[in-house]
Amino acid sequence: TAWLNFSCFSSFPREVFTKQLDAHPPQQQHQHWAQICSGNPTNGIRGCDRYGCGNFGADRHGGKGKHAGVDVICSDGATVYAPFSGQLSGPIRFFHNGNAIDDGVQITGSGFCVKLVCIHPFRYHGQIRRGQRLGKMLPMQKVYPGIISHIHVENCDHSDPTPLLAPAVPPSQQQDGRWAAVCSGNPTNEIRGCDKYGCGYYGAPRRSGKGKHHAVDVICADGATVYAPFSGQLSGPVKIFHNGNAIDDGVQIRGSGFCVKLLCIHPVKYNGPISKGQVLGRMLPMQRVFPGITSHIHIENCDHSDPTRNLERGKGQ
């Protein structure tokens, strides 16, 4: 959240923070939390708006700080659910000014400890079960008009909760040779057609007909959440422009018999394992660089072969 100053924790004595870590050990790995907000079954993460970006580690305080949590998209007034079973404690207030979204609660249990902020819980104490109704989303638009309304989700140990937020991927989907949906809002991996900058299909002309497009452009709105098309190992960053423009970022995934580069996205991490369907990052602001283009992720197989059949997920068969 661009406007929450979580640096207040640094004012606590070191020994107090150490005791907190002892009480709440680093989050367990290879587990997945339940859906947190009604209307957002995949726990999609806020992209970028005029107030900032919602991914873990996003810039805060004019680049002097980093986002210590993840902003899970949630419409004002929506029902909020417990991501795991545990003990409630609260209230948690970061603003301390009585504004319309200055409320929240902490859940500790199941090997996790997390703070959910900008929600009003039905109660601040007692036990809660995974998936049970926890409360409601507060009216964020009243305080920050035009922001992407969201719940600020922060691990008590300040680690990255992103992998835990991604929904568990059924084994049947992991074994499917076709790739998962790459961009939120585009469940069929629809390919960019033609606009004033060119066409998005594999083999489309490039450089005034002297070259060919050795990739596929999957439609993706600026700021949208990007998912891993298959399970594998990340490596990067991968840059295609090498000029530092607003979309010169990307990552490679190798695994499950595939190797692909996804460009014009900002990944949540450049290295380590990732599972099919897990949140990979966010779409970068392509309209800033190419106004009027159909915003898209450039998806290129490492061997320059055509990825279209894997992206189509059996459409028309």
C-alpha positions in Angstrom: 0.0 0.0 0.0 1.6 3.2 -1.2 0.4 5.2 1.8 1.1 2.9 4.8 4.3 3.6 6.6 5.4 0.2 7.9 8.8 1.6 8.9 7.2 2.2 12.3 8.4 -1.3 13.2 12.0 -0.1 13.0 11.4 2.0 16.1 10.8 -1.1 18.3 13.8 -2.3 20.3 15.7 -5.1 18.5 15.0 -7.5 21.3 11.3 -7.0 21.0 11.4 -7.8 17.3 13.5 -10.9 18.0 10.9 -12.1 20.4 8.2 -11.6 17.7 10.2 -13.7 15.3 10.6 -16.4 18.0 6.8 -16.3 18.5 6.1 -16.3 14.8 8.7 -18.4 12.9 9.2 -17.9 9.2 6.3 -19.0 7.1 6.0 -22.6 6.1 6.7 -23.4 2.5 4.7 -25.4 -0.1 1.3 -24.5 1.3 -1.4 -22.4 -0.1 -3.9 -20.1 1.6 -7.6 -20.0 0.9 -9.4 -17.3 -1.1 -9.3 -14.0 0.9 -11.8 -11.8 -0.9 -15.1 -12.7 -2.6 -14.9 -12.0 -6.3 -11.2 -12.7 -6.4 -10.8 -16.5 -6.3 -7.2 -16.5 -7.3 -6.1 -13.8 -4.7 -5.1 -11.6 -7.6 -2.6 -8.9 -6.6 -3.2 -5.2 -7.3 -1.2 -3.9 -10.2 -0.1 -0.3 -10.4 -2.2 2.9 -10.1 -1.5 6.5 -9.3 -0.9 5.6 -5.7 1.7 2.9 -6.4 2.0 -0.8 -7.0 0.7 -3.7 -4.9 3.4 -6.4 -5.3 5.8 -7.3 -2.5 8.9 -5.1 -2.6 7.3 -2.3 -4.6 8.8 1.2 -4.1 7.5 3.2 -1.2 8.3 6.7 0.1 9.7 7.9 -3.2 11.9 4.9 -3.7 13.4 5.2 -0.2 11.4 2.2 1.2 9.9 -1.1 0.0 6.4 -2.5 0.3 6.5 -5.1 3.1 3.3 -6.8 2.1 1.1 -7.7 -0.8 -2.2 -5.9 -1.9 -4.9 -8.4 -2.7 -7.6 -6.9 -4.9 -10.9 -6.6 -3.1 -13.9 -4.4 -3.9 -15.2 -2.1 -1.2 -17.8 -3.9 0.9 -16.8 -7.4 -0.3 -16.8 -10.3 2.1 -13.3 -11.2 3.5 -12.4 -14.8 4.4 -9.7 -16.3 6.6 -6.7 -17.6 4.6 -5.9 -20.3 7.2 -7.1 -21.5 10.6 -5.8 -19.7 13.6 -6.2 -17.3 16.5 -7.4 -13.7 16.0 -5.9 -10.7 17.7 -6.5 -7.0 17.2 -7.5 -4.4 16.3 -4.6 -3.4 14.1 -4.5 0.3 13.1 -1.7 1.8 11.0 -3.2 5.2 10.4 -4.3 6.1 13.9 -6.4 8.9 12.5 -9.8 7.3 12.5 -10.2 7.3 8.7 -12.6 5.0 7.0 -10.1 2.1 6.4 -8.1 2.3 9.6 -8.9 -1.2 10.9 -7.5 -4.8 10.6 -6.8 -8.0 12.4 -3.9 -10.5 12.9 -4.3 -14.3 12.4 -1.7 -16.7 14.0 -1.9 -20.4 13.4 -1.4 -23.3 11.0 2.3 -22.3 11.0 1.6 -18.8 9.8 1.1 -15.3 11.2 -0.4 -12.6 9.0 -1.9 -9.1 9.3 -4.9 -8.2 7.1 -5.4 -4.4 7.0 -8.1 -2.2 5.6 -10.8 -4.7 6.6 -13.3 -4.7 9.4 -13.4 -8.1 11.1 -16.5 -9.5 12.7 -14.5 -10.0 15.8 -10.9 -9.3 17.0 -10.4 -12.3 19.2 -11.0 -16.1 19.2 -10.5 -18.9 16.8 -11.3 -18.9 13.1 -11.2 -21.6 10.5 -9.7 -21.5 7.0 -12.3 -20.2 4.6 -14.6 -18.9 7.3 -16.0 -15.4 7.0 -13.6 -13.0 8.6 -15.2 -9.6 7.9 -15.7 -7.1 5.1 -13.6 -4.8 3.0 -13.7 -1.2 4.1 -14.5 1.8 1.7 -11.1 2.5 0.4 -12.4 4.7 -2.4 -13.6 7.2 0.2 -10.0 7.7 1.3 -8.1 7.1 -2.0 -10.4 7.8 -4.9 -9.4 5.8 -8.0 -7.1 3.4 -6.2 -7.4 -0.3 -6.9 -9.2 -1.3 -3.7 -7.4 -4.0 -1.8 -6.5 -5.7 1.4 -3.0 -5.2 2.6 -1.7 -8.6 3.5 1.6 -8.7 5.5 3.4 -11.6 7.1 4.4 -11.0 10.7 8.0 -11.9 9.8 8.0 -9.5 6.8 8.6 -12.3 4.4 6.9 -12.4 1.0 3.4 -13.9 1.2 3.0 -14.1 -2.6 3.6 -17.8 -3.1 1.2 -18.6 -0.3 -1.5 -16.5 -1.9 -1.5 -18.4 -5.2 -4.2 -21.0 -5.3 -3.1 -24.7 -5.1 -2.8 -26.2 -8.5 -4.6 -29.6 -9.0 -2.2 -32.4 -10.0 -4.3 -32.9 -13.1 -3.6 -29.3 -14.2 0.1 -29.7 -13.5 0.2 -32.7 -15.8 -1.6 -31.0 -18.6 0.8 -30.4 -21.5 -1.0 -27.1 -22.3 -0.1 -24.0 -20.3 -2.2 -22.2 -17.7 -3.7 -18.8 -18.3 -0.9 -16.3 -18.3 -2.7 -13.0 -17.6 -5.7 -12.2 -15.3 -8.6 -11.1 -17.4 -7.5 -13.3 -20.3 -8.5 -16.9 -19.4 -8.0 -18.3 -22.9 -4.6 -16.7 -23.6 -6.1 -14.6 -26.4 -3.4 -13.4 -28.8 -3.0 -9.8 -29.8 -4.4 -9.0 -33.3 -3.1 -6.1 -35.4 -2.7 -2.5 -34.4 -0.7 0.4 -35.7 2.5 -1.1 -34.3 2.1 -4.5 -35.9 0.5 -7.9 -35.3 0.9 -10.3 -32.4 0.8 -13.8 -33.9 3.9 -16.0 -34.4 5.7 -15.3 -37.7 4.1 -11.8 -38.1 6.3 -9.4 -40.2 8.8 -7.3 -38.3 11.3 -4.6 -39.5 9.2 -3.6 -42.5 8.9 -7.2 -43.7 12.6 -8.0 -43.4 12.1 -10.0 -40.2 9.6 -12.3 -38.5 8.0 -12.3 -35.0 9.6 -15.3 -33.2 7.1 -15.1 -30.4 3.4 -14.7 -29.5 1.9 -11.6 -27.9 -0.7 -12.6 -25.3 -3.2 -9.8 -24.5 -2.7 -8.4 -20.9 -3.9 -5.1 -19.5 -1.3 -2.8 -17.9 -0.9 -3.6 -14.2 -2.7 -7.0 -14.5 -1.5 -10.1 -12.5 0.7 -12.5 -14.5 0.8 -16.2 -13.8 3.3 -19.0 -14.5 2.2 -21.0 -17.6 3.9 -24.1 -16.2 6.0 -25.3 -13.3 9.8 -24.7 -13.5 12.8 -22.7 -12.4 13.0 -19.0 -12.9 16.1 -17.1 -14.2 16.6 -13.4 -15.1 16.1 -10.6 -15.4 15.5 -10.8 -19.2 15.6 -7.4 -21.0 14.7 -6.9 -24.7 15.1 -3.2 -25.1 18.2 -2.5 -22.9 17.3 1.1 -22.7 15.7 1.2 -19.2 12.2 2.1 -20.5 9.1 1.3 -18.5 8.6 -2.2 -19.9 12.2 -3.4 -20.2 11.9 -6.3 -17.8 11.1 -10.0 -17.9 12.0 -13.5 -16.8 12.7 -17.0 -18.1 11.0 -20.2 -16.9 12.5 -23.6 -17.6 10.8 -26.8 -16.6 8.0 -29.3 -17.3 9.6 -29.9 -20.7 9.4 -26.2 -21.7 11.6 -23.1 -21.7 10.0 -19.7 -22.3 10.8 -16.0 -21.9 8.0 -13.7 -20.7 8.8 -10.1 -21.5 7.3 -6.7 -20.6 6.4 -8.0 -17.1 7.9 -7.4 -13.7 8.3 -10.7 -11.9 7.9 -11.0 -8.1 11.3 -12.8 -8.2 13.9 -13.6 -10.8 15.2 -16.9 -9.4 13.9 -20.0 -7.7 11.1 -22.5 -8.3 7.6 -21.6 -9.4 4.4 -23.7 -9.8 2.0 -23.7 -12.7 -0.7 -21.1 -12.1 1.2 -19.4 -9.3 1.5 -15.5 -9.4 4.5 -14.7 -11.4 4.4 -10.9 -11.4 2.5 -8.0 -13.0 2.1 -6.5 -16.5 4.2 -3.4 -17.0 2.7 -0.1 -18.3 3.1 -0.7 -22.1 0.8 2.3 -22.9 3.5 4.7 -21.6 5.9 3.4 -24.2 3.6 2.6 -27.1 0.4 4.6 -26.7 -2.6 2.9 -28.3 -1.0 -0.5 -28.7 -2.8 -3.6 -27.6 -1.0 -4.2 -24.3 0.5 -7.7 -24.2 3.1 -10.1 -22.8 5.7 -11.1 -25.3 6.1 -14.9 -24.9 9.0 -16.4 -26.7 10.2 -20.1 -26.6 13.9 -20.3 -25.9 14.4 -22.3 -29.1 12.3 -19.7 -31.1 9.7 -22.4 -31.9 6.0 -21.5 -32.0 4.3 -21.5 -28.6 0.7 -20.9 -29.9 -0.5 -24.5 -29.5 0.5 -24.6 -25.8 -1.1 -21.2 -25.2 -4.4 -22.2 -26.8 -5.1 -24.8 -24.1 -7.0 -27.0 -26.5 -9.3 -24.3 -27.8 -11.3 -25.7 -30.8 -10.3 -29.3 -30.2 
